[in-house]
Amino acid sequence: MRVSVPFSATGAVALLLITGTPLGVAALIGALMLVGVVATLRRAEATPVGPVDRGQ
């Protein structure tokens, strides 16, 4: 899912515009947290589950 970060950012900006909330420090911190959550979820999806062969 390479488009999840742009879609989440677009949705966040759209909701700020719809609700009339100004883009302040709190909104920017929330956007950074949203990107962090999306990136963490993407990394968790890419992590293999199961035994790892370490060549021993």
MINURO-157385 format. One record per residue (C-alpha): y negated, z negated, x negated; residue number from 1. Coordinates in Angstrom, 1 decimal, padded with zeros to 4 digits, m for minus. Example, Ala and Ser with C-alpha at 12.3 -4.5 7.8 and 13.67 -1.06 7.14 Angstrom:
// residues 2
kolpa v: 004.5; w: m007.8; u: m012.3; nr: 1
kolpa v: 001.1; w: m007.1; u: m013.7; nr: 2
END
This chain:
// residues 56
kolpa v: 000.0; w: 000.0; u: 000.0; nr: 1
kolpa v: m002.8; w: 001.2; u: m002.2; nr: 2
kolpa v: m005.3; w: 001.4; u: 000.6; nr: 3
kolpa v: m005.1; w: m002.2; u: 001.7; nr: 4
kolpa v: m008.1; w: m003.5; u: m000.3; nr: 5
kolpa v: m010.5; w: m000.7; u: 000.9; nr: 6
kolpa v: m009.3; w: m001.2; u: 004.5; nr: 7
kolpa v: m009.8; w: m005.0; u: 004.3; nr: 8
kolpa v: m013.3; w: m004.5; u: 002.8; nr: 9
kolpa v: m014.2; w: m002.0; u: 005.4; nr: 10
kolpa v: m013.0; w: m004.4; u: 008.2; nr: 11
kolpa v: m014.9; w: m007.3; u: 006.7; nr: 12
kolpa v: m018.2; w: m005.2; u: 006.5; nr: 13
kolpa v: m017.6; w: m003.9; u: 010.0; nr: 14
kolpa v: m017.2; w: m007.4; u: 011.5; nr: 15
kolpa v: m020.3; w: m008.6; u: 009.7; nr: 16
kolpa v: m022.3; w: m005.7; u: 011.2; nr: 17
kolpa v: m020.7; w: m006.2; u: 014.7; nr: 18
kolpa v: m021.4; w: m010.0; u: 014.8; nr: 19
kolpa v: m024.9; w: m009.6; u: 013.1; nr: 20
kolpa v: m024.0; w: m012.0; u: 010.3; nr: 21
kolpa v: m026.1; w: m011.5; u: 007.2; nr: 22
kolpa v: m024.4; w: m010.7; u: 004.0; nr: 23
kolpa v: m025.0; w: m013.9; u: 002.1; nr: 24
kolpa v: m023.3; w: m015.9; u: m000.6; nr: 25
kolpa v: m020.7; w: m017.3; u: 001.9; nr: 26
kolpa v: m019.8; w: m013.8; u: 003.1; nr: 27
kolpa v: m019.4; w: m012.6; u: m000.5; nr: 28
kolpa v: m017.2; w: m015.5; u: m001.4; nr: 29
kolpa v: m015.1; w: m014.8; u: 001.7; nr: 30
kolpa v: m014.8; w: m011.1; u: 000.7; nr: 31
kolpa v: m013.7; w: m012.1; u: m002.8; nr: 32
kolpa v: m011.1; w: m014.5; u: m001.3; nr: 33
kolpa v: m009.9; w: m011.7; u: 001.0; nr: 34
kolpa v: m009.4; w: m009.3; u: m002.0; nr: 35
kolpa v: m007.5; w: m012.1; u: m003.8; nr: 36
kolpa v: m005.2; w: m012.7; u: m000.9; nr: 37
kolpa v: m004.5; w: m008.9; u: m000.5; nr: 38
kolpa v: m003.9; w: m008.5; u: m004.2; nr: 39
kolpa v: m001.5; w: m011.5; u: m004.3; nr: 40
kolpa v: 000.5; w: m010.2; u: m001.3; nr: 41
kolpa v: 000.8; w: m006.8; u: m003.0; nr: 42
kolpa v: 002.0; w: m008.4; u: m006.2; nr: 43
kolpa v: 004.5; w: m010.5; u: m004.3; nr: 44
kolpa v: 005.9; w: m007.3; u: m002.7; nr: 45
kolpa v: 006.3; w: m005.7; u: m006.1; nr: 46
kolpa v: 008.1; w: m008.6; u: m007.6; nr: 47
kolpa v: 011.9; w: m008.1; u: m007.8; nr: 48
kolpa v: 014.0; w: m010.6; u: m005.9; nr: 49
kolpa v: 017.3; w: m011.6; u: m007.4; nr: 50
kolpa v: 018.9; w: m012.2; u: m010.8; nr: 51
kolpa v: 017.1; w: m010.7; u: m013.7; nr: 52
kolpa v: 019.1; w: m009.2; u: m016.6; nr: 53
kolpa v: 017.6; w: m010.5; u: m019.8; nr: 54
kolpa v: 020.1; w: m008.7; u: m022.0; nr: 55
kolpa v: 022.0; w: m011.8; u: m023.1; nr: 56
END
